[in-house]
Amino acid sequence: MSISTLAAATDLPPIPAADIEYSLIAPLLIVVGAAIVGVLVEAFWPRSSRFAAQAVLACGAIVAALADTVWVYTDLDRVEASLTARGQVAAEGALSIDGPGVFGWGILLVFGLLSMLLFAERRLEGGLSAFTGRAADAPGSPAEADAVQRRLEHSEIFPLALFALVGMMLFATANDLLTMFVALEVLSLPLYILCGLARRRRLLSQEAALKYFLLGAFSSVFFLYGIALAYGYSGSFELSAIDTAVTNRTDSETLLLASIALMAVGLLFKIGAAPFHTWTPDVYQGAPTPVTAFMAAGTKAAAFLALLRVFYVGFGGAQWDWRPTIVAIAIVTMFLGAVVSISQTDVKRMLAYSSIAHAGFLLVGFVGVYAGVAGSDRVTSVSSILFYLAVYGLSSIGAFAIVTLVRDSGGETTHLSKWAGLGRTSPLLAGSFAVFMLSFAGIPLTGGFIGKWGVFSAAYSGGFWWLVVIGVLISALAAYFYVRVIVLMFFTDPVGDGPTVAVPSPLTTVVIVVAVVGTVALGIIPGPVLDLAQHAGAFVR
C-alpha cells in the first residue's frame, strides 16, 4: 500500500515530498559522494595502487567542490528583508546557504586540499606515508614490524578526512540545532581515528586520540543537553524560532541561560578556548602532523562559524546575558595561550598554545557584535573573523608542513633545541617558518597583521575599546615567543651537526609555497579577500 493510499484510507493529509535545493548544496554532495566512493575504493581497488587512487579521488573531489562553491557564492541573492544578508534557507530549513557559510566552505575546501597534499606525502618515510600500516597492531610488536616490512599503508585516511571535511562544511551552515549536532559528530569521529594513526611515536599518538575522544564526547554531551534545553525553551530546533522566543522571553530565564551556557561549552571546546583547551596541546603533539594541520585550520574555522551562527542568529536577543562571560573567556584565553607558549620546548605544543591565543583574539572580534552600518567601509565582526580564519588557517598548515621536514633518525624532531641553526642549514625553509611566525605575531606586511587589525577594529566599533587595548598588550607579549623561534633558527649556534632537513616531494613543497605566498599576499594586498568577506554579509535567518 502506498503512502498516499494509506493517508486516504485514514483521512490523513498526504506527506509532501521534501524540497531540496540540490544546486545550492552540491559542494556538500560532491565531498560526501567522494567519501562514499573512497570507501568502495578501499574495499575493491588493488592494494598496489590504492593509496594513489584515494589521494587523486580526494583532491579531485575537493577541487570540484571548490569550483562549485565559487559558483554558488557568486549566485547568492540578497534577502529582501535585510540590507546585508545574501542567500537562503535550504533543505527544508536544515541549512542556511548564505554568504558567511559559503565563504566558510571556500576556506575549508582550500584547507582540505592543502591537507590532502600533506596526507599524500610519501617521500619523507622512505616511500610510505606518515600513517601507520595497520592500526590494530600493538606498537613495537612483531605484527607491526611485519606491516612495515610489507610496506602496508592506511589509504582509508582519505575518505575519513573527506567525511570530517563534509562535517565541517555542514557545521558551518547548519540552520537548526539537530543538524548542527549531527555535523559535529560527523566531523569529530573521523578525527578521533586519524589522531591515533601516526607511523612513529604510536603510543603518543594513541594517547592523543583517546584524550581527544573522551573529552570530545564529554563536550558533545554538554552541547546536546544545551540543545534539549533550547528546545524546551523555544519549542523548536530552528535558530530563527529560538531567536523569536529569546526576543519575546516566552519562558523561564533560567532555562535560557542554562541552554546558552551548555551549548557554549561544546562550541568553545572545539575552538580550543580556555578553560576548555586542555586537549589541544596533547592532541596537537601526538597526532600525525598532517592531521594536526588539518585540525588546526579546519576544525577551528568550522567551529567559529557555528559559534557565530548560534550566538548571533539563535541567541542574538540575549547578547547582554552572554557577552560578559565571553569577554572574560576571551581575555583568559589570550593571556593563557600567550604566557604558556613562552615556556614550551616542543614546536607542536608551542603552536598548540599559539592556536589557543588566536582563539582568544578571534573572540575579541566575536564579542564586539558589530554588524556595520549601511554604506560604511568598516569591517564587521563576521567579515573580520572570516578573514582572520583564512589567514590563520593558511599559516598554520604551512607551519605544520615545515614541522614534517625537520627530522632526525627517529622521524620528526620537534624539540626547539634541535631547530637551532636551521637558518644556516636550510635558509629558505627557516625563512618560510619565520614568515608564519611573524604572521602569528601580527607583524605588518603579513596577513596576521590585517587579521588582528580586523577583529580589533570590529570590537572597537562595537564599543569594546578597552578589550582592544588588552588584546594589543597580549599581542605584544605573544610576539616574544614567535621572535624567540626566529632568533633560535638564525642567530643561535646549532647543537652538534645541526638540524637535518628532509627533501620533500612536490606535494609538501606546493603546500609551503602556497601558504607563504598567501600569508604575504594577504598582508600586502588584503583588499580582494577582505572585500569577499565583507560581501558575504550577514547570516540568513
Secondary structure, DSSP 8 states (H G I E B T S, - for coil): --HHHHHHHTT----------TTTSHHHHHHHHHHHHHHHHHHHS-GGGHHHHHHHHHHHHHHHHHHHHHHHHHT--B-TT-SS-BEEEETTTTEEEEHHHHHHHHHHHHHHHHHHHHHT--TTTTSS-SB-S-TTS-TTSHHHHHHHHTT---TTHHHHHHHHHHHHHHHHHB-BHHHHHHHHHHHHHHHHHHHT-BSSSHHHHHHHHHHHHHHHHHHHHHHHHHHHHHHHHHS-SBHHHHHHHHHHT-S-HHHHHHHHHHHHHHHHHHHT-TTS-THHHHHHHHS-HHHHHHIIIIIHHHHHHHHHHIIIIISGGGHHHHHHHHHHHHHHHHHHHHHHHHT--BHHHHHHHHHHHHHHHHHHHHHH-----TT--S--HHHHHHHHHHHHHHHHHHHHHHHTTEEETTEE--BGGGGTTHHHH-HHHHHHHHHHHHHHHT-TTSHHHHHHHHHHHHHHHTT-HHHHHHHHHHHHHHHHHHHHHHHHHHHS--STT--EE----HHHHHHHHHHHHHHHHHHHS-HHHHHHHHHH-S---
